Every structure is written in C-alpha cells, then in structure tokens.
C-alpha cells in the first residue's frame, strides 16, 4: 500500500489530532494515530477515550488499508520535512512504514489497527447547527471561569442548556461566574434541554475545530454520554461529557442590586495590571475604594510596599471598600472588548455583577475578597 500526499497537508492534519493524545496514558496504543487509507483521501484518528478526533485529508492512495503509528513521532518528522510530496510505503508483513521525501528516508514501526479502540463520530439523535463564530464566542467569553479543582468535577467544564429559545452557556469555579446567551436558538434535543457539561479538554478541541473553519456552521448532535461535532464532513470530534449535575448557578446571581458604577474599560484594566504588581502572591488581592465619581485601586505587599492609583468612574453613593482578586478582575475585563464596563453590587461582601451595554448577552460575577 502506498500513499502520496503533500507534506504541509499531512502536517496540518496531524497537528489537529495530536493534542487529543494523552501523554501520560499508560496504554501504548493510545499514543498512536489510526490511519485509514481510501481512494482519494486518508483519515487520521486519535483518541484518549474521552475525546476523539478525526480529520479527512486528500491523498493519492494505491490501495485501501489501515494501520497505526506513533502520533508525536510522525508529526515531529513531518514538521521538519520540506514542502514537497511525501510517499508513505506501508509493508504490513514487516510492520514498517517507509517515509520518503526527496532524498529523505525514514523507516518507522507501525502497529496493527485491530488493537485500536472503537471510535464513533455520529449520533442517531437530532442534530442542530451552530456557527463556528458562536462557538468561539461561547468559549472565549466563559472558559476563564471553568474550575481547575479536580475534586469538583461538575465545575470542570462549560454548561450548555437550551432555555427559553436561547442557548445558555455558563462556567463557575466557586469564586466567579461567566454566562453568555445565544438567542434565536432552536433544537428539540432532550439532552440539551436538560443541560450538558463539556469538559476542559473537550473545550480546547472544540475551539480548535471552530477556528479551523471560522466562517462555517458546525453540525452538533448529542446522546447520553457524548457530544458529536462535524465540520464540513472533513473534521470530526466526539467529546465525552461530564456525567454530573451542574450546580444551581442562578442562586449566585443577585435578583437586584443597590449600587451601580460605570468605568472606562481600558483605564480600569491598565490600573489593575499596574497595582497588581504589589499584591500578595497568594491572594492576588487588591482594594477598590469608591467615592463620588472616583475609584482608588490599591495594594499592599508586606515585604515590597504599597501602591495606589485613582481613576475616574461614574458612581454616586456612600464610600465603600471592596476587595478583589486582581487576576479574576483582569480575566473578566479581557473577555469584554468594550469601551465601558458596568459593576453592580449591594455591599462590600455581596457578589459583584459585571456587564456591558455593548455585550448585552454576557453576565459576569466576581465574589469579593476579605482583605
């Protein structure tokens, strides 16, 4: 069996599936890529049993066949090849793949494809379409609030749910929340109506597939365990969802607030970045002191010193001091590329709502710090 393919095409395909491979996996077969050769194209498949990826790329194939090869090894080789045609000559009897490009030759060990686990990239359930740009918007606006605490598995992903004709995405980690709604969304998929949780690794791969064709639609279907994504019948994902119940995030969102502050987004972002330099490394704590139409941002490091900066804001009310985790504040400001940010709160210990009239579908919350 021989395969002729352009090196840059093979390199791009391997790069798409490589990140699915779990470097710490104890099963050697899962470090391999399954390659299925058909007339006119080949399939590259990788899985860690939690996420599966398949990419279909054009190639000249002399006869159909299938084999497995170490993914990272062949990617590292192809990455160093010149942009030219690559010949893959497979000798199944000796389990050898001869890779030739110009005067460059490699002989690589391959593995029997029968040992590779079963993979599936489609569901019999009702499919729906989402624009790739909408998927990217969901991930970019909410993923910063996904928890990294492995003891709280149900917080280790983005929660998706169809709710009142819109697709709601939520991420919380116990200290902050990010919520984004996509309106005019139609789907009768029961799993989505009940709500599903996409894990962190699945989010990374979902972002990659959306970025590969940002102007196209992704076809998505669900069953009880997996989410299946299809991009132009060339790039496929299967993501095992987190089988836990998501917390009642609505209880964190204040039903009403007393105080409102409006601030220039860039002024606040720059001030927090500067003052954070003298915050305590463990807490990242900074203090915001609000008086009429100004905010003083300050930090005090026990061994380095003290820093303050005053910025203009629109606020009318009693003086109030609120402690913040500077990193959380910067994260929320980074995802909002707007001119003005609105902060709403009740007191120095209540959840602080972050929003902008320029992105009405987004809502953020940061829990204040006790300093």
TAHUKA-V229697 format. One record per residue. N is the residue number from 0. RES is the residue in three letters. PSI is psi in radians with two decimals (999 if undefined). OMEGA is omega as a letter, one per 20 degrees, with the letter a starting at -180 (999 if undefined). D_LAST is the distance of its C-alpha to the last C-alpha in whole Angstrom. Layout:
BEGIN
((N,RES,PSI,OMEGA,D_LAST) (N,RES,PSI,OMEGA,D_LAST))
END
This chain:
BEGIN
((0,UNK,2.27,r,68) (1,UNK,2.49,r,67) (2,UNK,2.23,r,64) (3,UNK,2.24,a,64) (4,UNK,2.60,r,61) (5,UNK,2.41,a,59) (6,UNK,-0.68,a,57) (7,UNK,-0.52,r,54) (8,UNK,-0.80,r,54) (9,UNK,-0.70,r,54) (10,UNK,-0.78,a,51) (11,UNK,-0.70,r,49) (12,UNK,-0.78,r,50) (13,UNK,-0.64,r,49) (14,UNK,-0.58,a,46) (15,UNK,-0.60,a,45) (16,UNK,-0.26,a,45) (17,UNK,-0.69,a,44) (18,UNK,-0.23,r,41) (19,UNK,-0.51,a,41) (20,UNK,2.27,r,43) (21,UNK,1.97,a,40) (22,UNK,-0.44,a,41) (23,UNK,0.09,a,40) (24,UNK,2.35,a,43) (25,UNK,-0.16,r,45) (26,UNK,1.92,a,48) (27,UNK,-0.60,a,50) (28,UNK,-0.46,a,51) (29,UNK,-0.11,r,48) (30,UNK,-0.09,a,47) (31,UNK,2.78,r,50) (32,UNK,2.30,r,51) (33,UNK,2.18,r,54) (34,UNK,2.06,r,56) (35,UNK,2.15,a,59) (36,UNK,2.21,r,62) (37,UNK,2.99,r,64) (38,UNK,2.00,r,66) (39,UNK,-0.19,r,64) (40,UNK,2.88,r,61) (41,UNK,2.69,r,59) (42,UNK,2.32,r,56) (43,UNK,2.15,a,53) (44,UNK,2.35,r,51) (45,UNK,2.59,r,48) (46,UNK,2.67,r,46) (47,UNK,0.28,a,43) (48,UNK,-0.23,r,44) (49,UNK,-0.65,r,41) (50,UNK,2.37,r,42) (51,UNK,2.44,r,45) (52,UNK,2.46,r,46) (53,UNK,2.30,r,50) (54,UNK,2.33,r,51) (55,UNK,2.16,a,54) (56,UNK,2.61,a,56) (57,UNK,2.49,r,59) (58,UNK,2.72,r,62) (59,UNK,2.06,a,65) (60,UNK,2.20,a,66) (61,UNK,-0.66,r,70) (62,UNK,2.60,a,69) (63,UNK,2.68,r,66) (64,UNK,3.12,a,65) (65,UNK,2.56,r,61) (66,UNK,2.94,r,59) (67,UNK,2.56,r,56) (68,UNK,2.63,a,55) (69,UNK,2.10,a,52) (70,UNK,-0.88,a,49) (71,UNK,-0.67,a,47) (72,UNK,-0.84,a,51) (73,UNK,-0.56,r,53) (74,UNK,-0.78,r,50) (75,UNK,-0.64,r,49) (76,UNK,-0.88,a,53) (77,UNK,-0.57,r,53) (78,UNK,-0.52,a,51) (79,UNK,-0.07,a,53) (80,UNK,2.66,r,56) (81,UNK,2.83,r,57) (82,UNK,1.64,a,58) (83,UNK,3.14,r,61) (84,UNK,2.41,r,62) (85,UNK,2.35,r,62) (86,UNK,2.21,r,64) (87,UNK,1.95,a,63) (88,UNK,1.95,a,66) (89,UNK,2.16,r,65) (90,UNK,1.71,a,67) (91,UNK,-0.51,a,67) (92,UNK,-0.68,a,69) (93,UNK,0.04,a,68) (94,UNK,0.85,a,64) (95,UNK,2.39,r,64) (96,UNK,2.09,r,62) (97,UNK,2.04,a,64) (98,UNK,2.13,a,62) (99,UNK,2.36,r,64) (100,UNK,1.97,a,63) (101,UNK,-2.06,r,65) (102,UNK,0.35,a,66) (103,UNK,2.28,a,63) (104,UNK,2.33,r,63) (105,UNK,2.54,r,61) (106,UNK,2.01,a,62) (107,UNK,2.48,r,59) (108,UNK,2.41,r,59) (109,UNK,2.91,a,59) (110,UNK,2.64,r,58) (111,UNK,2.28,a,60) (112,UNK,-0.27,r,59) (113,UNK,-0.39,r,60) (114,UNK,-0.16,a,57) (115,UNK,2.45,a,54) (116,UNK,2.72,r,52) (117,UNK,2.41,r,53) (118,UNK,2.64,a,51) (119,UNK,2.39,a,51) (120,UNK,0.34,r,50) (121,UNK,2.66,r,51) (122,UNK,2.68,r,51) (123,UNK,-0.14,a,53) (124,UNK,2.91,a,51) (125,UNK,2.25,a,51) (126,UNK,2.74,r,49) (127,UNK,2.86,a,47) (128,UNK,2.47,r,47) (129,UNK,2.43,r,43) (130,UNK,2.48,r,43) (131,UNK,-0.65,r,42) (132,UNK,-0.52,r,40) (133,UNK,-0.71,r,38) (134,UNK,-0.78,r,37) (135,UNK,-0.65,r,36) (136,UNK,-0.76,r,34) (137,UNK,-0.87,a,33) (138,UNK,-0.80,a,32) (139,UNK,-0.53,a,30) (140,UNK,-0.35,a,28) (141,UNK,-0.42,a,27) (142,UNK,-0.39,r,27) (143,UNK,-0.34,a,23) (144,UNK,0.10,r,22) (145,UNK,2.35,a,24) (146,UNK,2.56,r,23) (147,UNK,0.12,a,24) (148,UNK,1.87,a,23) (149,UNK,-0.24,r,27) (150,UNK,-0.21,r,27) (151,UNK,1.28,a,26) (152,UNK,-0.63,a,29) (153,UNK,-0.20,r,29) (154,UNK,-0.02,a,26) (155,UNK,0.60,a,28) (156,UNK,3.14,r,29) (157,UNK,2.29,r,30) (158,UNK,2.23,r,31) (159,UNK,2.39,r,35) (160,UNK,2.40,r,36) (161,UNK,2.22,a,39) (162,UNK,1.97,r,38) (163,UNK,0.86,r,40) (164,UNK,0.26,r,42) (165,UNK,2.78,r,39) (166,UNK,2.04,a,37) (167,UNK,2.33,r,34) (168,UNK,2.37,a,31) (169,UNK,2.46,r,28) (170,UNK,2.35,r,25) (171,UNK,2.64,r,22) (172,UNK,0.22,a,20) (173,UNK,-0.34,r,18) (174,UNK,-0.31,a,15) (175,UNK,2.87,a,17) (176,UNK,2.54,r,21) (177,UNK,2.31,a,24) (178,UNK,2.36,r,27) (179,UNK,2.34,r,30) (180,UNK,2.39,r,33) (181,UNK,2.05,a,37) (182,UNK,2.92,r,39) (183,UNK,0.83,a,43) (184,UNK,2.27,a,43) (185,UNK,2.18,r,46) (186,UNK,2.44,r,46) (187,UNK,0.30,r,48) (188,UNK,2.11,a,46) (189,UNK,-0.63,r,45) (190,UNK,-0.70,a,43) (191,UNK,-0.58,r,41) (192,UNK,-0.68,r,41) (193,UNK,-0.51,a,39) (194,UNK,2.39,r,37) (195,UNK,2.71,r,36) (196,UNK,2.09,r,34) (197,UNK,2.14,a,34) (198,UNK,2.91,a,33) (199,UNK,-0.82,a,31) (200,UNK,-0.67,r,34) (201,UNK,-0.64,r,36) (202,UNK,-0.76,r,34) (203,UNK,-0.80,a,35) (204,UNK,-0.60,r,38) (205,UNK,-0.68,r,38) (206,UNK,-0.68,a,37) (207,UNK,-0.75,a,40) (208,UNK,-0.59,r,42) (209,UNK,-0.67,r,41) (210,UNK,-0.42,a,41) (211,UNK,-0.50,r,44) (212,UNK,1.27,a,46) (213,UNK,-0.31,a,43) (214,UNK,0.11,a,46) (215,UNK,3.04,r,48) (216,UNK,2.54,r,47) (217,UNK,2.33,r,46) (218,UNK,2.18,a,48) (219,UNK,2.39,r,46) (220,UNK,2.84,a,47) (221,UNK,2.58,r,45) (222,UNK,-2.83,a,46) (223,UNK,-0.41,a,45) (224,UNK,-0.52,a,43) (225,UNK,2.67,r,43) (226,UNK,2.30,a,43) (227,UNK,2.27,a,45) (228,UNK,2.35,a,45) (229,UNK,2.17,r,48) (230,UNK,1.83,r,48) (231,UNK,0.50,a,52) (232,UNK,0.45,r,54) (233,UNK,-0.41,a,53) (234,UNK,2.14,a,49) (235,UNK,2.57,r,48) (236,UNK,2.55,r,45) (237,UNK,2.21,a,44) (238,UNK,2.11,r,41) (239,UNK,2.19,a,40) (240,UNK,2.77,r,38) (241,UNK,2.09,a,35) (242,UNK,1.08,r,37) (243,UNK,2.84,r,34) (244,UNK,2.37,a,33) (245,UNK,2.51,a,30) (246,UNK,2.78,r,28) (247,UNK,1.43,a,28) (248,UNK,-0.39,a,25) (249,UNK,-0.48,a,27) (250,UNK,-0.34,a,25) (251,UNK,-0.43,a,21) (252,UNK,2.08,a,23) (253,UNK,2.39,r,22) (254,UNK,-0.51,r,26) (255,UNK,2.73,r,25) (256,UNK,2.71,a,22) (257,UNK,-0.79,a,22) (258,UNK,2.56,r,21) (259,UNK,2.37,r,22) (260,UNK,2.34,r,21) (261,UNK,2.35,a,23) (262,UNK,2.62,r,23) (263,UNK,2.19,a,25) (264,UNK,-0.82,a,24) (265,UNK,-0.67,r,25) (266,UNK,-0.78,a,23) (267,UNK,-0.74,a,20) (268,UNK,-0.84,a,21) (269,UNK,-0.71,a,22) (270,UNK,-0.78,a,19) (271,UNK,-0.70,r,16) (272,UNK,-0.71,a,18) (273,UNK,-0.83,a,19) (274,UNK,-0.52,a,15) (275,UNK,-0.46,a,14) (276,UNK,-0.40,r,16) (277,UNK,0.44,r,14) (278,UNK,2.81,r,11) (279,UNK,2.29,a,11) (280,UNK,-0.54,a,13) (281,UNK,-0.68,a,12) (282,UNK,-0.33,a,9) (283,UNK,0.47,a,11) (284,UNK,2.29,r,7) (285,UNK,2.82,a,8) (286,UNK,2.32,r,8) (287,UNK,2.06,r,11) (288,UNK,2.03,a,12) (289,UNK,2.23,r,16) (290,UNK,-3.06,a,19) (291,UNK,1.95,r,22) (292,UNK,0.44,r,23) (293,UNK,2.70,r,20) (294,UNK,2.29,r,17) (295,UNK,2.10,r,15) (296,UNK,2.23,a,13) (297,UNK,2.77,r,11) (298,UNK,2.62,a,10) (299,UNK,2.01,r,10) (300,UNK,2.18,a,12) (301,UNK,-0.47,a,13) (302,UNK,-0.05,a,16) (303,UNK,-0.62,r,17) (304,UNK,-2.77,a,16) (305,UNK,2.55,r,14) (306,UNK,2.48,r,15) (307,UNK,2.67,r,15) (308,UNK,2.38,r,18) (309,UNK,2.27,r,19) (310,UNK,2.58,r,21) (311,UNK,2.46,r,23) (312,UNK,2.95,r,22) (313,UNK,1.79,a,24) (314,UNK,2.29,r,22) (315,UNK,2.05,a,24) (316,UNK,-3.02,r,22) (317,UNK,2.68,r,19) (318,UNK,2.39,a,17) (319,UNK,2.50,r,13) (320,UNK,2.23,r,10) (321,UNK,2.29,r,8) (322,UNK,2.47,r,6) (323,UNK,2.63,r,9) (324,UNK,2.03,a,10) (325,UNK,-0.65,r,12) (326,UNK,-0.77,a,15) (327,UNK,-0.69,r,15) (328,UNK,-0.74,r,16) (329,UNK,-0.70,r,18) (330,UNK,-0.78,a,20) (331,UNK,-0.60,r,20) (332,UNK,-0.58,a,22) (333,UNK,-0.64,a,24) (334,UNK,-0.16,r,26) (335,UNK,1.68,r,26) (336,UNK,1.32,a,29) (337,UNK,3.06,r,29) (338,UNK,-0.66,a,29) (339,UNK,2.45,r,27) (340,UNK,2.47,r,24) (341,UNK,2.23,r,23) (342,UNK,2.31,r,20) (343,UNK,2.41,a,20) (344,UNK,2.95,r,18) (345,UNK,-0.76,r,18) (346,UNK,-3.04,a,14) (347,UNK,-0.16,a,11) (348,UNK,-0.08,a,11) (349,UNK,2.76,r,14) (350,UNK,2.43,r,15) (351,UNK,2.11,a,16) (352,UNK,2.35,r,19) (353,UNK,2.20,r,21) (354,UNK,3.06,r,24) (355,UNK,2.42,r,27) (356,UNK,-0.33,a,30) (357,UNK,-0.36,r,32) (358,UNK,1.30,a,31) (359,UNK,-0.28,a,32) (360,UNK,-0.02,a,32) (361,UNK,2.49,r,28) (362,UNK,2.28,r,25) (363,UNK,2.70,r,22) (364,UNK,2.38,r,19) (365,UNK,2.31,r,15) (366,UNK,2.33,a,13) (367,UNK,2.78,r,9) (368,UNK,2.53,r,6) (369,UNK,2.03,a,4) (370,UNK,999,999,0))
END
